[in-house]
Structure formats: C-alpha cells, structure tokens
Amino acid sequence: MANDFNDHEQTLHYKSLLYELLEKVNENNSFGSILKEWFELFCQMNGVLHASIYMKDHSEEIRCRLTESIGAPPSLPSFISIGHSNHILPEILDVDMQLHIKESPLSIYNAAVRFQMDNNFSLIMFFEKPKGTGSELEKSIKGSKMESERFLNRLHKLFDNIRKEQQYKELFRITEKFHSSMNIDNVLAEIITTLRRVYPSYTYYLMLSNDDERNIDLPIKDLEFDSENTVAMQAYVNGTIQIEDSFTEKNTILYAPLRGKQGVYGVLQALAPASVIFPGDEVEFISLLANTAGSALENAKLYQQSRRLISDLQLINETSHRLNSNLRLSDTIQYLKNQIERYFHATEVGFIMLNKEHGEGKVLPGSSLYFQKESGKKYIQFVKEKIKKERDSLFIGDLNNNCCEAFSYEYCSLMAIPMVHSNSMKGFCIVLQEKPYAFTFEMYKLLQSLIHHSTLALSNSMLREELEKMVITDYLTKLYARNYLDDAIANSMVEEKEGTFILVDIDNFKRINDTYGHQAGDNVIIQVANLIQKNIRSTDIGARWGGEELAIYLPGAPLRVGFSVADRLVKTVQEQTTPSVTVSCGVSYWNIRKTEEVEMLFRRADRALYFAKNNGKNKAVVHEQDLKMMV
C-alpha cells in the first residue's frame, strides 16, 4: 500500500482530504478541476499508477464520456457504451457492472470500479492492478469507494446549485436588459449571447415568423408555414416546448416558443450534441429564457408598432395639412412624390389620371420622369389592366414571379392604389422599387390611407386648375383668352428686354361661312389655332383676339424671329387647311430702349395687318416704325 495507516485511520485521513476539496467549491473553480484532484488523490491513496475515468450523467443514456486519465495511452476512445453484454473485464471489483469493451483499447486495463451517485450520475474508473496487490487492493478500493461516492454526490450537488444560481442570475440580468431595451435586434442578440454563455457546447437558431429585416448577424432561420420541420411548427402553433430526439445523429433538438401574452413570435432552436436525452433542468431554464424573451419581443414590437403608427399619423396629418394649402397641381404631386420616396424608400412614384372617355392614362406633372419613358409606360398599362380587372389595389412583391410576360421587369416590387372620388376612379398611384419584396404589408396599408386622404386634394387641385384654365382659355380654339394675353404682355414688358406681337386674321372669312356654313367656319378657326400652337414655343402665347382674328406673342424674341414665325404661319395655313384658306399677319415689336405701352404695340400690329389685307392678303407685314429693328 502507498501509506502506513491502518484501515480506520486511512479512511479518516481520506475523508479529511475530501472535505478540503469540497471547501474549494466556488464559482471560480470548475467541476472538472476538482474532479481531477479527487481522481489523482484516489489513485494515490490506492497505489494505482495507470487509470482512466469515464463519466455518465443525466444527459446520456447508454454512453460514457472520457473525463480524466493518468498514465494512459492517447488512443483511448472518447466514448464507451454501457449495456448488458457477456464481453466483460477479466476481473470486476464492482460485480453488478457489465461493459461493451471487446476489442477496445480499454483492454489494457484489467480492473474497473463504478461510483454511483444520485440523479443517474456515475463514474467508471478503469485501472491496471499493480502485480502482487490482490485482495489487499480490492479491500482498499472498496473501503474508499463509499466515501468517494458521498464526496462525488456532494460535489455534483454543490456545482449543480452553483450552476442553477448562475442560470437564474443570468435570467435576472437578461430580464433587466430586456426591460431596458425596446430594440428587437438587441433582444434577439441578447438571447443568443446568454445561451452561448450558459451552454457553450450547444448550437442555437432563432426561427422567426415575421418578415422584418434584421440589421445584425444572427443565426436566424425563416419559419415557413409550409416547412418540412413539423416539430418547429408544432412548437410555434401550440406555444409549447417540443423535443426531437435523433438517435442516428446522436443529438437532441429542443424547440422553445418565443411566447408573449398576445401571441408567439418565433421559435428558439437548441441542438445538444452527443446527447440523446435533453437535460430536464436545462429544458426548464431555456423555457424560462424563451418566455422572457417572448415577452420582451412582444413589448419591443408593440413599442415599434406604436412609434410606426405615430409616424404614420404624422405623415397623413402633415400631408393633409400641406395639401389643403391650395398648392398648384404640379406642386401637390411633387410633394406627395417626395413624401412617398422618403417614407417608403421608393425608387419611382407616378400619379396617373384616366381619360373619362377612352380610359387612357396621363402622367401628371411632378411624377417620376421614368413613367414618360416606354419602359415606364408598360407598368402603367399593366396596372391599368390589372386594376380594371380586379377592382382593387395591387401589392406585388416580385413582378417577375407574379407575371407570365416573356420580358422581365426592371422594378420587382410594386404597389398601386386607385384614386377614387365620389365612387369614381379618377386614376391611380404607382410606387416601384428595384428589389423584390421591398415593401411590407404595413407600408401598403399606409399608402392606401395616404392616397385615400390625398385624392380629394388632388381632385380639388385639378378642378381649380381646370376652372382657372377655363377662365383664361378660349372655349372654341383652346388658345388663351384676350385678357390673359393682355396681362402676359404687360408682365413681359416689365421682366423681359424685348418681344414681338403678331396679329392674325383669316382672309375672306365671311365667304367661308356663306359657302360652307358657320360650323365649317368654326372648324377653320380651330385649324388655324392648332397650326399656331404647332409653330410656337411652349413659352410663347397663342390667343383668340376676337371673331376670326387670332394673336401670337413671343416674349424675348427679336423682330427678325417674330417676322419669321409670322411668315412661316402664312405659308403653313395655306398648305394645311381644309377648305384651304389664307391668313394675313401684322407684326409689331418693342424693346427696353424705348418707352412702350401695350396698346401702342397692339395698334401698330393692327395697322400692319390692315396694310397686308389691302395689299393682296396672304402675307405678313411689319409696321413701318419697327422695320428699322429688323437687323
């Protein structure tokens, strides 16, 4: 023997050494480190030089894991199986134990002893009996086995209590952290961080049921309702813990629902490697953590939903207030476009009005220029046909998957909301984004509300501009009215440096009325008016002067340019009217070098027209006072 004590003294000495080991139990020492010290002490007390310990705890069913060795070869197996078999050691000191060890490297040992504790926790020590020890070694080991089992049982319970205390400290800490954060990403990150700290050997995944984009790198899986993982779906639907045992993979998967008071927000998946039975106390801790996390997720979601709702209401209120401030139609559309781009991260925004008679779509000014292009018009046509058929708004996550067209769409995400006023669809709003599924359903509902509140303001802006246009527009020719022309020229004389005025009269107009009728006469006036519109710039002004007389004002245009426009109009009218008619033009001019009144400009043009009419008609004439400005 390795010592000279008698049996009783040896036992007392061994017990005192075990108590010293128990005094080392604290959060800073691990179970494995103290177990190693006990193993070395046990071997020393019994004169064993070569030995290995395999441990079986409540997480194992038929396997033991190699824990410690003294003087053992490196080829020892990491695990051994325990069961009922005839393949046993040559000599067993613990006669109730049988092992699967045939053809195993463990055959280097010739003896074994098992230390059995509570909670199905046990240690099996394999060792080589020194030669010549015989019954004396057996007596020594059996004598210290009882005290060792008491020690190990006590040690296991102490560390189990420490572990549980640490778990609940973690639970308390994470609960405090959850309550201090209303950020969903922070809550999810804290779940994974805590579990990795408490159970570092496990693998974790968050299976989430929502479509929110996560901004952090976390092990997240989508929880799909048509998923083949029926166990995960059962945990989600029932709101209860589910455990899936995989004997082939030698692991156990736990599914803990992230449950709040109002629903389940996902499932925590925990994989325990090299285990077939998931430890009960760990199931309890993970379940408590999942429930706490579920409540925190719910609070964070409700907080974010309330903030989003406030933001939505602010958007609608701000937009409604701005739209009620009598903006021009183009300003109204531009403002709405900017709001939609900012809140919905949209790439293209278009407002399309439908023609009452033909149902054709007109892109309103202020919309994205993309809808003026051919590629943008195919979206307009698609939405128009779809809304006409389905009589509802459109919310499409990926156009290229949703449609059967041979070509692919440049923008995948689409929302289209009809603009309805007085039970009549006036048009629709199209919102596009390049990425598929870029818009959430909450965005879609908000856009519906925004367009609903904006349609009346848009209709009022359009009606107001139509009324304004009616006041300043001649009903027959659609040219500007005389009063608008007078004001425009007066303003031009203040803001511009020069300008040219042209008075146009249809030659022999009475003969047309007498020959073809007054309706044909009106048609001739309309034809001439249309030719005027085609031959002037968008900044120029074509107006109805009175009867068969029309007028053109060219702001900022020198006399030479003005005469050229008049001369071109004379030729064009003769060539492109039916029945063919001619016109005579009187041209006058002003600039800042001479004081000028609007009436004087009109009078000179009228005299020049009179001269043209009395000298063969079908010509353009510049007033003699302005001829010197023809340079």
Secondary structure, DSSP 8 states (H G I E B T S, - for coil): ------HHHHHHHHHHHHHHHHHT-STTS-HHHHHHHHHHHHHHHHT--SEEEEEE-TT-SSEEEEEEEES--TT--SEEEB---S---S--SSTT--B--TT-GGGG--EEEEEE-STT-EEEEEE---TT-THHHHHHHHHHHHHHHHHHHHHHHHHHHHHHHHHHHHHHHHHHHHHT---HHHHHHHHHHHHHHH-TTSEEEEEE-S-----S---EEE--TT-S-HHHHHHHHH-S-EEEEETTTTEEEEEEEEE-SS-EEEEEEEEEET-SS--HHHHHHHHHHHHHHHHHHHHHHHHHHHHHHHHHHHHHHHHHHHHTS---HHHHHHHHHHHHHHHH--SEEEEEEE-TTT--EEE-TTS-GGGGSHHHHHHHHHHHHHHHHH-S-EEES-HHHH---SS--S--EEEEEEEEETTEEEEEEEEEESSTT-S-HHHHHHHHHHHHHHHHHHHHHHHHHHHHHHHHB-TTT-SB-HHHHHHHHHHHHHH-SEEEEEEEEETTHHHHHHHH-HHHHHHHHHHHHHHHHHTS-TTSEEEEEETTEEEEEEET--HHHHHHHHHHHHHHHHHH-SS---EEEEEEEEETTS---HHHHHHHHHHHHHHHHTTTSSSEEE-GGGGGG--
